[in-house]
Amino acid sequence: MGAFIVERDWDGVSVGTDMPKMGLKVSSTTPVRFKDVKVPKANLIGEEGDGFKIAMNILNYGRLALGAVSAGLMNQSLRDMEKRAASRTQFGVPIHDFELIQEKMVRTAAHAFASRNITFFTANLLERDSLANVAIESSHTKLYGTDRCWDALYDALQIAGGAGYLRTLPYEKRMRDFRVTTIFEGTSEIHSIYPPLTLYRQYGSEVTKRGPVGKLLFLLRLSRSNPLKRLRAGHPKVDRALEVAARSESMFRGLLRDGFMRYGKKIVEREFHLRRMTRLSLSLFWLVASVASMRSRYDGHYPEDELALLEYLTEEAVAVQRKVSDEQQSRLERAHRRVFASISRH
Ligand SMILES: Cc1cc2nc3c(=O)[nH]c(=O)nc-3n(C[C@H](O)[C@H](O)[C@H](O)COP(=O)(O)OP(=O)(O)OC[C@H]3O[C@@H](n4cnc5c(N)ncnc54)[C@H](O)[C@@H]3O)c2cc1C
């Protein structure tokens, strides 16, 4: 596969008319067709065969940008929520006195903080080496940011109540514009399975070239190694975050091993298993990125507000671990298969 520069006025290149979209209307989206287009050698970017690597690299930057957009829009949503929740009175008190309103604001603040930290973590890797392989980090950055930001947009409109539904306020436009971010640059479904699949591919050749005993030893080593376990930061809340991250890592490695042993090459079809792995990997990523960000900025004297956000994110990671443990072999997943068999008519 190669990457080429193709100009739109060349023979064989045709650009269709703008397609009407639900949002992002300032951005033009059209079909582009190529028919027998002749491309001069000088328009080859890099070397022959570099195309896939170049495309993946471009995607890394696009996904990173979506992480940044998400963090920014979550912060804006939080400011809107704060303003509205402080000024709107119901049952004789401002609505920010209600736990169900506070819950939305706290969740948005924590997710904006984590999304920012994850984005900076990935950006930092690319700053050190602009061609670094950050496929998993950028995938996580995009998935975490866009999914959490979509929830924040929903919550901000909810706090605005009936007024939030009016087109005179920004919520409707934001939801329309933002909706596509869980679809382009790789859908949320693909990002929920792609990072572990990358690892299965990476380790797959190692596993298949060994005999039964060698394979078992390799998988045992893979599942027992846990570099995060040794990390400490000297503050109880930060250390707890690192301990929980290490537990997510160890659960992730357990599932990686189980996937090889139980499903072999059929692992690509076990999307619930893969998604569980991604959830664990994300949970350790948001903790490690947040700790890294705090350590780089505070030299051990952490501000209380960030410690509180970290504590919240730590408990969210614990909840992910619980959910992953409960889900394995759950009745719900078995019921899912039976229901799908009964509703599937095509
Ligand atoms: C506004 C806009 C701008 C765009 N700009 C560009 C651009 O500049 N360049 C470009 O190349 N593309 C662009 N796209 C295309 C975009 O990248 C694709 O729409 C997107 O990748 C999804 O592919 P698809 O539409 O073929 O959906 P499909 O792949 O058909 O997906 C349909 C559904 O199936 C799910 N699905 C698919 N495979 C799996 C699986 N293995 N497991 C579970 N679920 C799965 C998807 O998540 C989705 O929910 C743009 C799209 C839009 C809307």
The ligand as an SDF file (V2000), in Angstrom:
LIG
                    3D

 53 58  0  0  0  0  0  0  0  0999 V2000
  -18.8710   13.6620    8.7190 C   0  0  0  0  0  0  0  0  0  0  0  0
  -18.0150   12.4960    8.3310 C   0  0  0  0  0  0  0  0  0  0  0  0
  -16.7270   12.7340    7.8640 C   0  0  0  0  0  0  0  0  0  0  0  0
  -15.9280   11.6630    7.4930 C   0  0  0  0  0  0  0  0  0  0  0  0
  -14.6630   11.9290    7.0500 N   0  0  0  0  0  0  0  0  0  0  0  0
  -13.8790   10.9080    6.6180 C   0  0  0  0  0  0  0  0  0  0  0  0
  -12.5860   11.1690    6.0860 C   0  0  0  0  0  0  0  0  0  0  0  0
  -12.1480   12.3100    6.0170 O   0  0  0  0  0  0  0  0  0  0  0  0
  -11.8550   10.1200    5.6540 N   0  0  0  0  0  0  0  0  0  0  0  0
  -12.3030    8.8440    5.7210 C   0  0  0  0  0  0  0  0  0  0  0  0
  -11.6070    7.9240    5.3390 O   0  0  0  0  0  0  0  0  0  0  0  0
  -13.5250    8.5800    6.2460 N   0  0  0  0  0  0  0  0  0  0  0  0
  -14.3220    9.5650    6.6810 C   0  0  0  0  0  0  0  0  0  0  0  0
  -15.5700    9.2990    7.1790 N   0  0  0  0  0  0  0  0  0  0  0  0
  -16.0260    7.8980    7.2190 C   0  0  0  0  0  0  0  0  0  0  0  0
  -15.9490    7.3410    8.6200 C   0  0  0  0  0  0  0  0  0  0  0  0
  -14.6220    7.1150    8.9790 O   0  0  0  0  0  0  0  0  0  0  0  0
  -16.7890    6.0470    8.6500 C   0  0  0  0  0  0  0  0  0  0  0  0
  -18.1500    6.3980    8.5220 O   0  0  0  0  0  0  0  0  0  0  0  0
  -16.5750    5.2910    9.9550 C   0  0  0  0  0  0  0  0  0  0  0  0
  -15.2650    4.7660   10.0230 O   0  0  0  0  0  0  0  0  0  0  0  0
  -17.5490    4.1170   10.1060 C   0  0  0  0  0  0  0  0  0  0  0  0
  -17.5310    3.3020    8.9660 O   0  0  0  0  0  0  0  0  0  0  0  0
  -18.8930    2.9810    8.2220 P   0  0  0  0  0  0  0  0  0  0  0  0
  -19.6590    4.2330    8.0270 O   0  0  0  0  0  0  0  0  0  0  0  0
  -18.5190    2.1780    7.0210 O   0  0  0  0  0  0  0  0  0  0  0  0
  -19.7070    2.1160    9.2600 O   0  0  0  0  0  0  0  0  0  0  0  0
  -19.7390    0.5290    9.3450 P   0  0  0  0  0  0  0  0  0  0  0  0
  -18.3430   -0.0060    9.3770 O   0  0  0  0  0  0  0  0  0  0  0  0
  -20.6920   -0.0060    8.3560 O   0  0  0  0  0  0  0  0  0  0  0  0
  -20.3480    0.3570   10.8060 O   0  0  0  0  0  0  0  0  0  0  0  0
  -21.7420    0.2520   11.1250 C   0  0  0  0  0  0  0  0  0  0  0  0
  -21.8610   -0.1640   12.5640 C   0  0  0  0  0  0  0  0  0  0  0  0
  -21.2840   -1.4610   12.7480 O   0  0  0  0  0  0  0  0  0  0  0  0
  -20.3240   -1.4020   13.7440 C   0  0  0  0  0  0  0  0  0  0  0  0
  -19.2500   -2.3650   13.4530 N   0  0  0  0  0  0  0  0  0  0  0  0
  -18.5310   -2.4950   12.3210 C   0  0  0  0  0  0  0  0  0  0  0  0
  -17.6230   -3.4670   12.4600 N   0  0  0  0  0  0  0  0  0  0  0  0
  -17.7810   -3.9670   13.7050 C   0  0  0  0  0  0  0  0  0  0  0  0
  -17.1530   -5.0010   14.4550 C   0  0  0  0  0  0  0  0  0  0  0  0
  -16.1300   -5.7240   13.9850 N   0  0  0  0  0  0  0  0  0  0  0  0
  -17.5830   -5.2380   15.7040 N   0  0  0  0  0  0  0  0  0  0  0  0
  -18.5910   -4.5190   16.2300 C   0  0  0  0  0  0  0  0  0  0  0  0
  -19.2290   -3.5410   15.5830 N   0  0  0  0  0  0  0  0  0  0  0  0
  -18.8230   -3.2590   14.3390 C   0  0  0  0  0  0  0  0  0  0  0  0
  -19.8070    0.0300   13.7610 C   0  0  0  0  0  0  0  0  0  0  0  0
  -19.2150    0.3720   14.9970 O   0  0  0  0  0  0  0  0  0  0  0  0
  -21.1050    0.7700   13.5190 C   0  0  0  0  0  0  0  0  0  0  0  0
  -21.8030    0.9240   14.7150 O   0  0  0  0  0  0  0  0  0  0  0  0
  -16.4050   10.3340    7.5830 C   0  0  0  0  0  0  0  0  0  0  0  0
  -17.6990   10.1070    8.0560 C   0  0  0  0  0  0  0  0  0  0  0  0
  -18.5110   11.1790    8.4170 C   0  0  0  0  0  0  0  0  0  0  0  0
  -19.8980   10.8990    8.9270 C   0  0  0  0  0  0  0  0  0  0  0  0
  1  2  1  0
  2  3  1  0
  2 52  2  0
  3  4  2  0
  4  5  1  0
  4 50  1  0
  5  6  2  0
  6  7  1  0
  6 13  1  0
  7  8  2  0
  7  9  1  0
  9 10  1  0
 10 11  2  0
 10 12  1  0
 12 13  2  0
 13 14  1  0
 14 15  1  0
 14 50  1  0
 15 16  1  0
 16 17  1  0
 16 18  1  0
 18 19  1  0
 18 20  1  0
 20 21  1  0
 20 22  1  0
 22 23  1  0
 23 24  1  0
 24 25  2  0
 24 26  1  0
 24 27  1  0
 27 28  1  0
 28 29  2  0
 28 30  1  0
 28 31  1  0
 31 32  1  0
 32 33  1  0
 33 34  1  0
 33 48  1  0
 34 35  1  0
 35 36  1  0
 35 46  1  0
 36 37  1  0
 36 45  1  0
 37 38  2  0
 38 39  1  0
 39 40  1  0
 39 45  2  0
 40 41  1  0
 40 42  2  0
 42 43  1  0
 43 44  2  0
 44 45  1  0
 46 47  1  0
 46 48  1  0
 48 49  1  0
 50 51  2  0
 51 52  1  0
 52 53  1  0
M  END
$$$$
